[in-house]
């Protein structure tokens, strides 16, 4: 199949596909849209051409209109809905003992994979730790890293309050993985410059999607630090060679519900002047 096909019976030559193509590789002719010379080398398969065509006339070799979810007239939240959706997101640190069904998690991860990525590379991969014993093992490795930092880098340990966290862990209070039933790691190829940002954005999509499944989450910052610095934890996670982790979420069913959204600071804005 060529780079793209156009159904001439449906195409009205409105030029939207060419106008919206981020790589500028489509031109409109009397016969309809055609690829410019060398288009194959610059197409990032983002699907904007397929998405923008109201007639469903445009098909890429990697996707056709029938493969894509219709959104015309359905996607917009009003301002009140958008504010409620974003302000009501809370970091969940108290979880029920109920395990997370993997089919629900897979659905949520499918939504998270809709997050934008640099040049549409879609490099984000996922590692799921889906039982309490394994989560506890990850937490234990993180505590071992903290013990090492306390003895060898006391200033860093003090800044991150490690002595208190280790002491509480030893008493049975888990402030590392919060007794969550699941951890979800996002990782990407180290050679991809946007890998960290892509993972962070995908994790943000995931945490916003989870409440629709009755689930909640919280970023596991200490685990993320340890995964990058503590060899025993890196070995246990066994990420493929050449890949780096860029964030971890604790995931589970919330034990509590919130009645209101806390106030936050107003934006600190400075406008550029040339």
LUMRO-749172 format. One record per residue (C-alpha): residue in one letter; x, y, z. Coordinates in steps of 0.1 Angstrom, whole numbers, plus 2048, in hexadecimal, padded with zeros to 3 digits. Layout:
! residues N
AXYZ;...
This chain:
! residues 274
X800800800;X80D8237F9;X81283C816;X7ED846814;X7CE840800;X7B18587F9;X78E84D7F0;X7878647D3;X76185F7D7;X76286D7FA;X77D8877F7;X7718AB7F2;X7948B97EF;X78F8D180C;X7B58D0813;X7B28C9838;X7C98AB836;X7E58C0827;X7DE8DE83E;X7E18C985D;X7FE8B2854;X81A8BA86D;X8348AE854;X8268C1836;X8288A3820;X8058A5810;X7FC8BB7F3;X7DA8C17E3;X7D78BC7BD;X7BA8BB7A5;X7B98957AB;X7B989A7D1;X7D38967ED;X7F58877E2;X8168827F5;X83289A7EE;X85388C7E2;X8658797FE;X845878814;X84C855821;X86C861832;X85A87D846;X83886E84E;X836867874;X815853871;X80486B889;X7E2866878;X7D988B877;X7D0887852;X7B886B85A;X7AA87C878;X7A389E868;X791891849;X76B896850;X76287F833;X77786183E;X78886281C;X7AC860828;X7BE840832;X7E383C83D;X7F381A837;X7F481685D;X7D0821864;X7AE825853;X79183B85F;X77D81C86B;X799814883;X796836894;X77E8418AF;X76585C8A2;X76787B8B7;X7558968A3;X73E8AA8B9;X7458948D8;X76889D8E5;X7638BF8F5;X75E8C391A;X74E8E3925;X7628F993D;X7518ED95C;X7568C8952;X77B8CE94A;X7818E196B;X7708C597F;X7838AA96D;X7A58BA972;X7A08C8995;X7918A89A3;X7B189499B;X7C188A9BC;X7E08769C4;X7D48579D6;X7E984A9F2;X7D0833A04;X7C58149F1;X7AD7F79F6;X7BC7D49F7;X7A87CB9D9;X7BE7C29BB;X7BC7D599B;X7AD7C097E;X7C77BE962;X7AC7C3947;X7A37E5956;X7C77EF958;X7CD7E5933;X7AF7FB92A;X7BD81893D;X7E081392E;X7D081390B;X7C3836913;X7E4840921;X7F4836900;X7E08528EF;X7F786B900;X80B8808E7;X82F8768E1;X84C8878CF;X8498838AA;X82E8688B1;X84A84F8BA;X8338408D5;X8518328E8;X84182D90A;X84280A918;X8327FD938;X83D7E7954;X8217DC96C;X8287CE98F;X8067BF997;X8087AE9B8;X80D7BA9DC;X82B7A49E2;X83E7B19C4;X8347D59CC;X8427CF9EF;X8627C29E0;X8667E29CB;X85F7F79EB;X87A7E39FD;X8947EA9E3;X88B80F9E5;X89080EA0B;X8B27FDA06;X8BC8199EF;X8B1832A0A;X8C6820A24;X8E4823A0C;X8DD848A07;X8DA84FA2C;X8FD83FA32;X90E84DA13;X8FC86DA09;X8ED87BA29;X8E489DA1B;X8D088E9FF;X8C0876A18;X8B6892A2F;X8A88A7A12;X891889A08;X888881A2D;X89685EA29;X89C856A4D;X87885BA56;X86C846A38;X88482AA41;X87A82BA65;X855829A5D;X85B80DA44;X86C7F9A60;X84D7FFA75;X8367F2A5A;X82B813A4C;X830814A26;X835837A18;X84882B9FA;X82D8179E7;X8118209FF;X8057FBA01;X7F97FF9DD;X7EF7DF9CB;X8007E99AB;X81D7FD99C;X81E809978;X84081396A;X844826949;X865823936;X87382B914;X8928268FE;X8AF83C90B;X8B68468E7;X8958598E4;X89A87C8EF;X8768828F8;X87386190B;X87087092D;X85688A923;X84386F910;X84285892E;X838875946;X81C87F92F;X80F85B92B;X810857951;X7FC877955;X7E286A93C;X7E1849950;X7DB85A971;X7BF86F962;X7AF851952;X7B083A971;X79384A984;X77B840967;X78381C971;X77E823996;X7A482399C;X7BC83D9A9;X7E18429A8;X7FF8559B6;X82185B9A8;X83B8459BA;X85785E9BA;X86E84C9D2;X86B82C9BE;X87483F99E;X89384E9AF;X89E82B9BB;X89881A99A;X8B1832989;X8CB8309A5;X8C980E9B7;X8D77F09A3;X8C37D69B6;X8A37E79AD;X8AE7EC989;X8B67C7987;X8957BD995;X8827D297D;X8967C4960;X88E7DF946;X89C7D7924;X8BF7E291D;X8C0805910;X8A080F920;X89A82793E;X87D82B955;X86D84D957;X85184B971;X83D834987;X819834993;X80A8239B1;X7E78169A5;X7CA8089B8;X7A680D9C5;X7A482C9DB;X79C8269FF;X78E849A03;X77B8639EE;X7808889ED;X7648A29F3;X7758C09E3;X7938CB9CF;X7AD8DE9E3;X7B79019D9;X7D79059C4;X7ED9229BD;X7E593A9A1;X7FB936982;X81C949982;X81C95895F;X83596D94C;X82F978928;X84B97A90F;X85299C900;X8699A08E2;
